[in-house]
Amino acid sequence: MCEAAGELNKNNSDISQCGVSVDGTWQKRGHTSLNGCVSALSVDNEKVLDVEVMLKMCRICNSSSNRAHDCVKHIGSSGCMEIVGVYRMFEQSEKMRNLQYVVRS
């Protein structure tokens, strides 16, 4: 994914705009799945730029060990996993990939 982003951003010091298409999928049909993911695909070079995995359960929280960790489980309905995932990807795109994702119509 870093290589795909590098192809679009030849000058790594500046942030480039990149048109993306986003899509989400779930482990099972309907809006009852506990797991899902969202991906961002470049419309310029047709490669995957980013993936956000969404989980409604945290194995560490549910285990008997009390390890300190940053829990990133999704809180909310399964139906809004895609929206939250897209928001997270767009929010982190400049810092992680030096790209500003834009939706082109």
MARBA-3410 file (N, C-alpha, C, O; in Angstrom, 1 decimal):
105
0.8,-1.2,0.0,0.0,0.0,0.0,0.9,1.3,0.0,0.5,2.3,-0.6 ~ 2.0,1.2,0.7,2.9,2.3,0.7,3.5,2.5,-0.7,3.7,3.7,-1.1 ~ 3.8,1.4,-1.4,4.4,1.6,-2.7,3.3,2.2,-3.7,3.7,3.0,-4.5 ~ 2.1,1.7,-3.5,1.0,2.3,-4.4,0.8,3.8,-4.1,0.6,4.5,-5.1 ~ 0.9,4.2,-2.9,0.8,5.6,-2.5,2.0,6.4,-3.1,1.9,7.5,-3.5
3.2,5.8,-3.0,4.4,6.4,-3.5,4.4,6.7,-5.0,4.9,7.6,-5.5 ~ 3.7,5.8,-5.7,3.5,6.0,-7.2,2.7,7.2,-7.5,2.9,7.9,-8.5 ~ 1.8,7.6,-6.6,0.9,8.7,-6.8,1.5,10.0,-6.3,1.2,11.1,-6.7 ~ 2.4,9.9,-5.3,3.1,11.0,-4.7,4.5,11.0,-5.0,5.3,10.5,-4.2 ~ 4.9,11.6,-6.2,6.3,11.6,-6.6,7.2,12.4,-5.7,8.3,12.1,-5.4
6.6,13.5,-5.2,7.3,14.4,-4.3,6.8,14.2,-2.9,5.8,14.7,-2.5 ~ 7.6,13.4,-2.1,7.2,13.0,-0.8,7.0,14.1,0.2,6.4,13.9,1.3 ~ 7.5,15.3,0.0,7.5,16.4,1.0,6.1,17.1,0.9,5.6,17.6,1.9 ~ 5.4,17.0,-0.2,4.1,17.7,-0.4,3.0,16.6,-0.3,3.2,15.4,-0.6 ~ 1.9,17.1,0.0,0.7,16.2,0.1,-0.1,16.3,-1.3,-0.4,17.4,-1.7
-0.3,15.2,-1.9,-0.9,15.2,-3.2,-2.4,14.7,-3.0,-2.7,14.0,-2.1 ~ -3.2,15.2,-3.9,-4.6,14.8,-3.9,-4.7,13.5,-4.8,-4.0,13.3,-5.8 ~ -5.6,12.6,-4.3,-5.7,11.3,-5.0,-7.2,10.9,-5.0,-7.8,10.9,-3.9 ~ -7.8,10.7,-6.1,-9.1,10.2,-6.2,-9.2,8.8,-5.8,-8.4,7.9,-6.2 ~ -10.2,8.5,-4.9,-10.4,7.1,-4.4,-11.8,6.6,-4.6,-12.8,7.4,-4.7
-11.9,5.3,-4.6,-13.2,4.7,-4.5,-13.2,3.8,-3.3,-12.2,3.1,-3.1 ~ -14.2,3.9,-2.5,-14.2,3.1,-1.2,-15.3,2.1,-1.2,-16.4,2.4,-1.8 ~ -15.1,1.0,-0.5,-16.1,0.0,-0.4,-15.9,-0.8,0.8,-14.7,-1.0,1.3 ~ -16.9,-1.3,1.4,-16.8,-2.0,2.7,-17.4,-3.4,2.5,-18.3,-3.6,1.6 ~ -17.0,-4.3,3.3,-17.5,-5.7,3.3,-17.6,-6.2,4.7,-16.8,-5.8,5.6
-18.5,-7.2,4.9,-18.7,-7.7,6.3,-18.5,-9.2,6.2,-18.5,-9.8,5.2 ~ -18.3,-9.8,7.4,-18.0,-11.3,7.5,-19.3,-12.0,7.1,-19.2,-13.1,6.5 ~ -20.5,-11.5,7.4,-21.7,-12.1,7.0,-22.7,-11.1,6.6,-22.6,-9.9,6.9 ~ -23.7,-11.5,5.9,-24.7,-10.6,5.3,-25.6,-9.9,6.4,-25.6,-10.4,7.5 ~ -26.2,-8.9,6.0,-27.1,-8.2,6.9,-26.2,-7.2,7.8,-25.0,-7.0,7.6
-26.9,-6.6,8.7,-26.2,-5.7,9.6,-26.0,-6.3,11.0,-26.3,-5.6,12.0 ~ -25.6,-7.5,11.0,-25.4,-8.2,12.3,-24.0,-8.7,12.5,-23.7,-9.3,13.5 ~ -23.1,-8.4,11.5,-21.7,-9.0,11.5,-20.9,-8.3,12.6,-21.1,-7.1,12.9 ~ -20.0,-9.0,13.2,-19.1,-8.5,14.2,-17.8,-8.0,13.6,-17.0,-7.3,14.3 ~ -17.5,-8.4,12.4,-16.3,-8.0,11.7,-16.6,-7.5,10.3,-17.5,-7.9,9.6
-15.8,-6.5,9.9,-15.9,-5.9,8.6,-14.6,-5.2,8.3,-13.7,-5.0,9.1 ~ -14.5,-4.8,7.0,-13.3,-4.0,6.6,-13.8,-3.0,5.5,-14.7,-3.3,4.7 ~ -13.0,-2.0,5.4,-13.3,-1.0,4.3,-11.9,-0.8,3.6,-10.9,-0.7,4.2 ~ -12.0,-0.7,2.3,-10.8,-0.4,1.5,-10.9,0.8,0.6,-12.0,1.1,0.2 ~ -9.8,1.5,0.4,-9.8,2.6,-0.5,-8.9,2.2,-1.7,-7.8,1.9,-1.5
-9.5,2.4,-2.9,-8.8,2.0,-4.1,-8.6,3.3,-4.9,-9.4,4.1,-5.1 ~ -7.4,3.5,-5.4,-7.0,4.6,-6.2,-7.7,4.5,-7.6,-7.7,3.5,-8.2 ~ -8.3,5.6,-8.0,-8.9,5.6,-9.4,-7.8,6.0,-10.4,-8.0,5.9,-11.6 ~ -6.6,6.4,-9.9,-5.5,6.8,-10.8,-4.7,5.7,-11.2,-4.4,5.5,-12.4 ~ -4.2,4.8,-10.3,-3.4,3.7,-10.6,-4.0,2.4,-10.3,-3.4,1.3,-10.5
-5.3,2.4,-9.9,-6.1,1.2,-9.7,-5.5,0.2,-8.7,-5.5,-1.0,-8.9 ~ -4.9,0.7,-7.6,-4.3,-0.1,-6.6,-4.9,0.2,-5.2,-5.4,1.3,-5.0 ~ -4.8,-0.7,-4.3,-5.3,-0.5,-3.0,-4.4,0.4,-2.2,-3.2,0.2,-2.2 ~ -5.0,1.5,-1.7,-4.2,2.5,-0.9,-4.3,2.3,0.6,-3.3,2.6,1.3 ~ -5.4,1.8,1.0,-5.7,1.8,2.5,-6.7,0.7,2.8,-7.6,0.5,2.0
-6.6,0.1,4.0,-7.6,-0.8,4.5,-7.8,-0.5,5.9,-6.9,-0.4,6.7 ~ -9.1,-0.5,6.3,-9.4,-0.3,7.8,-10.3,-1.5,8.2,-11.3,-1.7,7.7 ~ -9.7,-2.2,9.2,-10.5,-3.4,9.7,-11.3,-2.9,10.9,-10.8,-2.2,11.7 ~ -12.5,-3.4,10.9,-13.5,-3.0,11.9,-13.9,-4.2,12.7,-14.5,-5.1,12.1 ~ -13.7,-4.2,14.0,-14.1,-5.3,14.9,-15.0,-4.8,16.0,-14.8,-3.7,16.5
-16.1,-5.5,16.3,-16.9,-5.1,17.4,-16.6,-5.8,18.7,-17.1,-5.4,19.7 ~ -15.7,-6.8,18.6,-15.2,-7.5,19.8,-13.7,-7.4,19.9,-13.0,-7.5,18.9 ~ -13.2,-7.2,21.1,-11.7,-7.2,21.3,-11.3,-8.4,22.1,-11.8,-8.6,23.2 ~ -10.5,-9.2,21.5,-10.0,-10.5,22.1,-9.3,-10.2,23.4,-9.4,-11.0,24.4 ~ -8.5,-9.1,23.4,-7.7,-8.8,24.6,-8.6,-8.4,25.8,-8.5,-8.8,26.9
-9.6,-7.6,25.5,-10.6,-7.2,26.5,-11.4,-8.4,27.1,-11.7,-8.4,28.2 ~ -11.7,-9.3,26.2,-12.5,-10.4,26.6,-11.7,-11.6,27.2,-12.3,-12.5,27.7 ~ -10.4,-11.5,27.2,-9.6,-12.5,27.8,-9.4,-12.3,29.3,-9.8,-11.2,29.8 ~ -8.9,-13.3,30.0,-8.7,-13.1,31.4,-7.5,-12.3,31.8,-7.4,-11.9,32.9 ~ -6.6,-12.1,30.8,-5.4,-11.3,31.1,-5.8,-9.8,31.1,-6.7,-9.4,30.4
-5.2,-9.1,32.0,-5.4,-7.6,32.1,-4.3,-6.8,31.5,-3.8,-5.9,32.1 ~ -3.9,-7.1,30.3,-2.9,-6.4,29.6,-3.4,-5.0,29.2,-4.5,-4.9,28.7 ~ -2.5,-4.0,29.4,-2.9,-2.7,29.0,-2.7,-2.6,27.4,-1.7,-3.0,26.9 ~ -3.7,-2.0,26.8,-3.7,-1.9,25.3,-4.6,-0.8,24.9,-5.5,-0.4,25.7 ~ -4.5,-0.3,23.7,-5.4,0.7,23.1,-6.5,-0.1,22.4,-6.2,-0.6,21.3
-7.6,-0.2,22.9,-8.7,-0.9,22.3,-9.3,-0.1,21.2,-9.7,1.1,21.4 ~ -9.4,-0.6,20.0,-9.9,0.1,18.8,-11.2,-0.6,18.3,-11.5,-0.4,17.1 ~ -11.9,-1.3,19.1,-13.1,-2.0,18.7,-14.1,-0.9,18.3,-14.2,0.2,18.8 ~ -15.0,-1.3,17.3,-16.0,-0.4,16.8,-17.2,-0.5,17.8,-17.7,-1.5,18.2 ~ -17.6,0.7,18.2,-18.8,0.8,19.1,-19.9,1.5,18.2,-19.7,2.6,17.7
-21.0,0.8,18.1,-22.0,1.2,17.2,-22.6,0.1,16.4,-22.2,-1.1,16.6 ~ -23.5,0.4,15.5,-24.1,-0.6,14.7,-23.2,-1.2,13.6,-22.3,-0.5,13.2 ~ -23.4,-2.4,13.2,-22.7,-3.0,12.1,-22.9,-2.2,10.8,-22.0,-2.1,10.0 ~ -24.1,-1.6,10.7,-24.4,-0.9,9.5,-23.6,0.4,9.3,-23.4,0.8,8.2 ~ -23.1,1.0,10.4,-22.3,2.2,10.2,-20.8,1.9,10.3,-20.0,2.9,10.3
-20.4,0.6,10.3,-18.9,0.3,10.2,-18.3,0.9,9.0,-17.2,1.5,9.1 ~ -18.9,0.9,7.8,-18.3,1.4,6.6,-18.1,2.9,6.7,-17.0,3.4,6.3 ~ -19.0,3.6,7.2,-18.9,5.0,7.4,-17.8,5.4,8.3,-17.0,6.3,8.0 ~ -17.7,4.8,9.4,-16.6,5.1,10.4,-15.3,4.7,9.8,-14.3,5.4,10.0 ~ -15.2,3.6,9.1,-13.9,3.2,8.5,-13.5,4.1,7.4,-12.3,4.5,7.4
-14.4,4.6,6.6,-14.0,5.6,5.6,-13.5,6.9,6.3,-12.5,7.5,5.8 ~ -14.2,7.3,7.3,-13.8,8.5,8.0,-12.4,8.4,8.6,-11.6,9.3,8.5 ~ -12.1,7.2,9.2,-10.8,7.0,9.7,-9.7,7.0,8.7,-8.6,7.6,8.9 ~ -10.0,6.4,7.5,-9.0,6.4,6.4,-8.7,7.8,5.9,-7.6,8.2,5.7 ~ -9.8,8.6,5.7,-9.6,9.9,5.1,-8.9,10.8,6.2,-8.1,11.7,5.8
-9.2,10.6,7.4,-8.5,11.4,8.5,-7.0,11.1,8.6,-6.3,12.0,8.9 ~ -6.6,9.9,8.4,-5.2,9.5,8.5,-4.4,9.5,7.2,-3.2,9.3,7.2 ~ -5.1,9.8,6.1,-4.4,9.7,4.8,-3.2,10.6,4.6,-2.2,10.2,4.1 ~ -3.3,11.8,5.1,-2.2,12.8,4.9,-1.0,12.4,5.8,0.1,12.4,5.3 ~ -1.2,11.9,7.0,-0.1,11.6,7.9,0.5,10.2,7.5,1.7,10.1,7.5
-0.3,9.3,7.1,0.2,7.9,6.8,0.7,7.8,5.4,1.7,7.1,5.2 ~ 0.1,8.4,4.4,0.5,8.2,3.0,0.9,9.5,2.2,1.3,9.4,1.1 ~ 0.9,10.6,2.9,1.1,11.9,2.2,0.2,12.1,1.0,0.5,12.7,0.0 ~ -1.0,11.6,1.2,-2.1,11.8,0.2,-3.3,12.4,0.8,-3.6,12.1,2.0 ~ -4.0,13.2,0.1,-5.3,13.6,0.5,-6.3,13.0,-0.4,-6.5,13.2,-1.6
-7.1,12.0,0.2,-8.1,11.3,-0.5,-9.2,12.2,-0.9,-9.7,13.0,0.0 ~ -9.7,12.2,-2.1,-10.8,13.0,-2.6,-11.8,12.0,-3.3,-11.3,11.1,-4.0 ~ -13.0,12.2,-3.2,-14.0,11.5,-4.0,-14.4,12.3,-5.2,-14.9,13.4,-5.1 ~ -14.1,11.7,-6.4,-14.4,12.4,-7.6,-15.8,11.9,-8.2,-16.1,10.7,-8.1 ~ -16.5,12.8,-8.7,-17.8,12.4,-9.2,-17.8,12.5,-10.7,-18.9,12.1,-11.4
END
